[in-house]
Amino acid sequence: MKTSTFLVSLLIINSSFLAGHVSIQLFGSINPFILGGCEILLGILYYVNKIIRDVRNTFDVEVKL
């Protein structure tokens, strides 16, 4: 493993830990099931958007006169 890849990985892990620590302090009173439900909803919306975009690109008809 290259040193730069290792350092970037550590930076990302550290940033994730810091963001998690700050978010726990800010949103400590929020139910984690609500946050998990929002994550699932966002994942489903992304998947539906991807399917709609693929269908739209498949049936894209250009009319030239």
N, C-alpha and C positions, 0 to 999 in steps of 0.2 A: 504494500500500500504506500502510495506517495505521501510525503509529509504534508503537502498542501491539501490533499484530500482529507487526511486525518485532522488537520487543523480546522478545515471548513466544517467537517462533521462535528467536532467538538464545539465549534461556535454555534452551530444550529441547535445542538442539544442544550447548550447553556442558555441560549436565547429562549428556547421552548420552556426550560425550567423557570427562567426569570418571568416570562409572560404568565406561566401557570401560577407562580407564587403571587404575582401582583393581582391576577384575576381572582384568586381565592380571597384575597383581602378586600377587593372591591365588590365582588359578587358572592360573598360568603352566605348571604341569606337566600340565594336562589336555589331552588330544588335542582339537584343534578339530573333528575329525570326530564325536566323541562329542557335543559341544555342538550341532553342526549336526543330528545325528540326533535329538537330544532336541527341537530346534525343529520338525523335520518331524513327529515323533510327536505333539507337542502340537497342531500344526496339523491333523493327521488326526483326532485325538480331538475337537477343537473342531467340525470339519466333521461327524463322525458324531453328536455330541451335538445339533447343530443339526437334522440330518435326523430323528433320533429324536423330538426335541421337536415338530417340524412334523408328523410322522406321528401322534403322540399327540394333538396339538391337532385334527388333521383328523378322527380317528376317535373323538373324545370324545363319548360318548352320555350324555345326561341322561335318566333315567327318572323321570317324575313320576306318582304314583298318585293 
